[in-house]
Amino acid sequence: MIILGLETSCDDTCVGLIEVDERKKAKVKILSNLISSQVKLHRRYGGVYPLLARREHRKNLPLLVKKALMEAGNPRPDLIAVTQGPGLEPCLWVGVNFASELSEKFRAPLFPVNHLEAHIYSSFIERNLDFEEVFPALCLIVSGGHTQLVLTKAFGSYRLLGETRDDAAGECFDKTARTLGLSYPGGPAVEREAAKLKAAGKLAEEFGLSFPRPMRNQKNFDFSFSGLKTAVLYDYRSRSKRVQKSKKYIMAAAGEIQQAIIDVLAHKTLRAAEEFRVKSIILGGGVTANKELRRQFKRRQKKELPAVKLIMPDPAYSTDNALMTAVTAYYHWLEKKTPPKGVLKAEANLKLGK
């Protein structure tokens, strides 16, 4: 079975083509994985400009699909998968409409995919993972728009344990990076500055930096990062112009921001995993590409919950891509064999779990 996946939930136009054995959950064969990034276009705005993103999706999507099919030897897709939501509605509609056209052209069933669910199964790309060995699992989905803890007892069964009450972790990275004068997207920019601290020493102590870890010790599994964002802004404004532009201060602040976010994410995730007695912890979303976050999760899981398996996507599949869309659609195909009935619509606020 050959599955063509489309992903246009935000600012990256993504097309993926995979080949799988429809008789069993097998390791997928990647035929093509194309991503057209719009980062340079949106950098001037300090974030994604939806109408500009929609224009670029309309321009890039037909070209990428044609290229992906050519790379794979022009096969005829047996199934079309597309991100239905959540995301930016103008962008989602581009993918949904184009996928509908392709479904008619190739006479292939069309499967809508929840973007959050796809981030969970990004870890299943190029891996043989048995659902019986993985579930029940505690899933942390952490990206620019979402920070959620989801209990997954089986494929397609999701219970939302907690989510951010305001800013997502990735959004906090972006906004604090802007405060420090760093480039967009903020996550990689903050990570680069924080990585320099190993050679520079304990600069946080030198500048007296100690940013809050919001809601870390509350008994619920919700998150909040607006307080951290505000604390960074107030600290920055309290400094002299000389200090604000200091490379040492920027490194110190970036390191403290990154550590504060990691502390909250790791603490709540591990506590939830222990409380619900899961077999595995699955990480998904763009923030999980952060090397320090991955390192600390591995260390803490090994120390605190050694019997629980930690599953993380390859960093190349942590950020938005269409392979995870195609893989998720494949698992739905195995479960039901038929796509959902009715007219497919983009759903900007699509939820995962209750």
N, C-alpha and C positions, 0 to 999 in steps of 0.2 A: 504494500500500500504506500502510495506517495501522497504526502500532505503538504500543501502550500499554506504558510502562515503569514498573516499581515498584522503589523502593530503600528498604530498611529495615535497612541493615547496622549502623547505630549509633543516634544519637539524633535524626536528622532523618527525618521521614516525607516521601518524595518521590514525586511522580507526574508523568510526562511523556507527552505525546502528540505524535507526529511523523508527517508524511506524506512518503513517499519514492517514487522511481521504482524499482521492483523490477528493471528491466532493466539498470540501470547504477549505478555509485557516483556518485551525484549529491548536490548540496547539499540538505540536509534542510530541510523546512519545519516550523517549530515551531508546533504548534496550541495547546499548553498546557504550562506549566512551573510546577508548584506545589510549594512546600516549606513544611512546618510544622516550625519549629524548636522544640527543647526546651531550649535553652540556659538560659533563666531557671529552669526546673524543676530542672536538674542543678547550677546554680551553687552552691547551698548545700552540695553534696557535694564540690565542687572537681573533679568529673569525672562521667562518665556512670554512672548507677545502672541496671543492665540491666533489672531487673524493672519499674521505673518507666517506662523507655523502651518496654518491650514493651506495657505498658498503654496508653501514649499512641499507639503505632502501631495497636493494635487499634481505638482510638476514632477516630483521624484518617484512616486509610487508606480506608475506605468513603466518607467524606465528600469526600475529595480526588478520588477516582476519579469520583464523581458530578459534582463541580464541573468537573473537567477535560473530561469528555465533553460537558457542557453548553456550556462555552466553545467547543468545537470544532463545535457544532451536532449533538451526539449521533450521531457516526458509529459504525459497527460495526467494532471493531478486527480487523485481519487477522492480527495476531500479538501475543502477550503476552510481554513480557520482564521478568525479575525477577532481582534480585541473589541469587545462591545462596551466596556467601561470597567472601572471608573477612569476619568481623565478629563481632558478639555473637550467639551462637546463639539466645537467646530472641527477639531482634529479627528475625533472619533468618527464623525459622519463621513469623512473622506474615506477612511478605511472600510467602514460598513457598506457604503454605496459601491465602492470598487469591488469589494469581495462578492457582493450580490451579483454584479455583472460577470465576474469570473465564474461564479457558480452556474449561471445560465450558459455561459460560453462552453464550459467543460462538462456540463451536465453532472456536476459533482455536488454532493450534499454540503451544506454550509453550516459550520458549527461556530456559534458565538462563544467567546471565552472571557471569563472574568479576569481582569489584569492582575488582581491580587492573588487569585488562585494560581495563575501562571507563574508568579514569582515563587510560590512554594515549590512548584515542579521544575523550576529552573535547575535545581540540584539533580534532577533525574536525567538531564541531557548527557549523553555519552556514558551513562552508568547503568549497571544492572542492579536495581534496588527493588527488593521484594516488599510489597505492601505489608505482608504479614509480619515481616521483621521490623518494619519502620513504624507502623501505627499500633497504638495511639501515639501521636506526636504533638509536641508543642511547637508552634510555628511563630517566629518573629518576622514580621514583614516590616521593613524599615527603609523608607525612601524619601524623596523630596516632598511627597504629598501625603504619605501615610506612615504611621507607627502603630502597629497592632500586634496583640498576642492572640493567637487563634489555636484552640484545641481541636485537633483533627483526629477523630477516632477511626475513621476509614476514609477512603477516597470519596469525595463528594459530601462528607459530613463535617460541618464546621460550626464551632461554637466560639463566638467572640468573647474573650475573657476581659480584654481591656484595650483601650486605644488612646491616642492623644486627645486632650481636651482643647488644644489650641494648635500651636505650631508642631509640625512633624519634625523628626530629628534632622532630616535632610534640609528642610526649610530653615531650621536653626543654623545649620552650617552655612547656608547661603547668606543669611542676614547678618550673622556675626562676621563673616568674611568681608562683607561689604563695609561694615563698620571699621574694620581694620585696614581697609583700602586694598584688599586682595581681589583677585579676579573671579569671575563667574565661570563655571559653577563653583560654589564655595567649598564643598566637601573635599575635592582633590586639592584645592588651594590651601585649606587649613591643614590637611594631612601633610603636604609638602613642607610647610613651615614647622609643624610639630616634629617632623622627622629630623630636623636640624638640631633639636634639643640634646640629643645624645652626645654631640660634640661640644655643645655650648654649656652644659652643666645645668644645675637647678636654678633656672632663671625665674621660675614662679615665686620662689622664696625671696629672691633679690628684689622683685617688684611687689611683693606682698599680695600675690594673686591667689584667691581662693574662691572660685565661682561656685554657686549653689548647685546641688544635685536635686532638682525639683521632684517631689513625690517619691523619692527613692525608698523611704522607710514607711510609707503608707501601706496599709494592709491590702488595698485594692491593686489591680493590675493595670491601672490607667497611667498615662504619661502626661507631662506638661513641660514644654521647653520655652515658653514665652518668658518665664522668669529668668532663665539663663540668658536669653537674648538681651533682655533689659539690663541685667547685671553687667554684661559685657559693654553695652552702650554707655552706661553710667560711669563705669571704670575708665573707659576710653576718654570720655569727656572731662574727667577729673584730672587727666594728665596734661602736662605742658605740651606744646607743639613739638618740642624737641623729642620728648619721650614717645609721643604718638607716632613719630616717623622713625623711631629707633628700631633697627632690625632685631635687637634683643627683646624689646618689649613685644613686638609682633610675634616672634617665635614663642615667647613665654605665654602670651594670651592664647595663641593657637593651640599650644599643647594643653593648656588648662581647659579650653573649650572641648577639645576632643576627648580628654579624659573624663570630664563631667558627663558627657553624652554616653560614653562607653560604660561608665560606672552604673548609670541608671538602667541602661538597656540590659547589661549582663546580670545585675542583681535581680531585677524583676523577672527576667526570663528564666533564670536558674531556680528562683523560688517557686515560680509557677510549675516548672517541670517537676520539681520535687513534690509539690502539693498534689498534682494530678497523676503522679506515678506513670509517666510516659516512658516509652521505649527509646524515643529519640527527640532531639531538638533540631528543627529545620530552620535555617536562616534564609531569608530572601529579600531582594530589593537592592537598589543601587548603593545604599550606605554599607552593605556587607562587602563591598569591594575594598573597603578601608583595611589596610594591612594590620594596623595596630588593633583594631576591633577584632579581627580574625585571630590574631595571636593571643589576645587576652581571653577571648571566649574559649579557645582551646585549652589554655592554661587553667582557667577556673573550672571548666567542665571536668577536666581530668582530675583535679583536686577535690571538687565538691560533689560531683555526680559521675564517678567513673563508670558506673554500670549503664549510663545513658549514652546513646550514640549521638555524636554531634555531626550534622550533615550541613555542609555549606556548598553553594554553587561555585563553580570555577569563576574567578573574578571577571572573566570575559563574558559570563552569562549573568552576572549580578545586576548589571544595568539593563535597561529595556532592550529586548531583542524579540524577533519573531519565532525563534526556535522554541522558546518556552510556550508560546501561544500554540504552535503546532503540536508539541508534545502533550499539552493539556487536552487539546481537542482529541488527540488519539486515545487518551485514557477514557474520555467520555464516550468515544465511539465503541470502545471495548465493552463499556458498561451497558449502553443502550442500543447501539447499532443504528439508531435513527436520530436526526437532528431535531431540536425543538420545533414545534409547529408555530405558525403565525409569522407576521412580518417582523423582520429583524430591525431593531431600533438601537441607536446609540443611547447609552445611559450614563451620563456624566457622574452620577452619584451612586452607581451600582455598589451594593454591599456584599460582604462575604461573611456568612454566619449570622447568628442572632444573639 
